[in-house]
Every structure is written in structure tokens, then in C-alpha cells.
Amino acid sequence: MRTQLDDYQKGVRAAVGIIVLAALSGCLAATKIHRWESALVGWARKGGPECRESAKVASKYLVNANRTLSGATSALDLATDGEAKKLMTEAARMCGDVVP
């Protein structure tokens, strides 16, 4: 029983470590993905065709990054936010807004 508890605690610590590392390293963390995806939905609803298309491209990238994040077993599995920032900046420009 004690071994199972120790293994569980190690797993929890590892998960927390991955989350902290992601937040501090410029990786795409769940909160950033959610914030950006929410912005994209709002922009697409009020924007024209160019806005909707660029929001769609950025959204597709974020959905894939979220899938990667949910299956991550180490910090090496996480995507950096560089490409996502680039796509978000382009979508914001096309939609006449700024990246949150």
C-alpha cells in the first residue's frame, strides 16, 4: 500500500512540475490555449471572410496543441507558443484586434 501511495505522489509531483515548467517556459499551456481560442471565436463571429479564415487556421493549430498537451508525459512533449503567437497575431491583424 505504501509503495502505491509513493508512486501516486511521485506522479502528482511530476504532473505539477510539467505544468509549472510549461507556464514558465513559453509553452502552450491550457489557460493560454483557452484564452486564445475564446478570442478567436469572438473575432470569427464578428469578422469578415478574411478574419474567419485566419481565425480558423489559428484555431486548428490550437486544437492540435491542446491534444498534444493532454497527452503530454514530459515537458519535451509540449509545443512552444512561437507558431501559435504568429498565427494569433495574424488573426488579430485580419480581424482588427489585438492578441489577448
C-alpha positions in Angstrom: 0.0 0.0 0.0 2.8 2.4 0.9 4.5 1.8 -2.5 1.3 2.7 -4.3 1.0 5.9 -2.3 4.6 6.8 -3.0 4.1 6.1 -6.8 0.9 8.3 -6.8 2.7 11.1 -5.0 5.6 11.0 -7.5 3.1 11.1 -10.4 1.3 14.1 -8.9 4.6 15.9 -8.4 5.7 15.2 -11.9 2.4 16.5 -13.3 2.7 19.7 -11.3 6.3 20.1 -12.4 5.3 19.8 -16.1 2.5 22.4 -15.6 4.9 24.8 -13.8 7.6 24.3 -16.5 5.1 24.9 -19.2 3.8 28.1 -17.7 7.3 29.5 -17.2 8.9 28.4 -20.4 6.7 29.8 -23.1 5.0 26.6 -23.8 1.3 26.5 -24.8 -0.4 25.8 -21.5 -4.2 25.1 -21.2 -5.0 28.5 -19.9 -3.3 30.2 -22.8 -4.9 27.9 -25.3 -8.3 28.6 -23.8 -7.8 32.4 -23.7 -6.7 32.5 -27.3 -9.4 30.1 -28.5 -12.0 32.3 -26.9 -10.6 35.3 -28.6 -10.7 33.5 -32.0 -14.3 32.5 -31.6 -15.3 36.2 -30.8 -13.3 37.5 -33.7 -14.7 35.0 -36.2 -18.3 35.8 -35.1 -17.9 39.5 -35.8 -15.4 39.5 -38.6 -15.4 39.2 -42.3 -14.3 36.3 -44.5 -10.6 37.1 -44.2 -10.9 37.3 -40.4 -12.8 34.0 -40.2 -10.2 32.2 -42.4 -7.2 33.4 -40.4 -9.1 32.6 -37.1 -9.8 29.1 -38.5 -6.1 28.4 -39.2 -5.1 29.6 -35.7 -7.9 27.6 -34.1 -6.9 24.4 -35.9 -3.3 24.9 -34.6 -4.5 25.4 -31.0 -6.8 22.4 -31.1 -3.8 20.2 -32.1 -1.6 21.8 -29.4 -4.3 21.1 -26.9 -4.4 17.4 -27.9 -0.6 17.3 -27.6 -0.9 18.9 -24.1 -3.5 16.5 -22.9 -1.3 13.5 -23.8 2.0 15.0 -22.6 4.1 12.8 -20.4 7.1 15.2 -20.1 8.0 18.8 -20.8 9.6 17.7 -24.1 6.1 16.8 -25.4 4.8 20.3 -25.1 4.6 22.7 -28.0 6.2 26.2 -27.7 3.9 29.1 -28.3 6.0 30.7 -31.1 4.0 29.4 -34.0 0.7 29.9 -32.1 1.7 33.5 -31.4 2.4 34.1 -35.0 -0.9 32.7 -36.1 -2.8 34.6 -33.4 -1.0 37.9 -34.4 -2.1 37.3 -38.0 -5.7 36.5 -37.0 -5.8 39.6 -34.7 -4.5 41.8 -37.6 -7.0 40.3 -40.1 -9.8 40.8 -37.5 -8.8 44.3 -36.4 -8.0 43.3 -32.9 -5.0 42.5 -30.6 -3.9 39.2 -29.1 -5.1 38.9 -25.5 
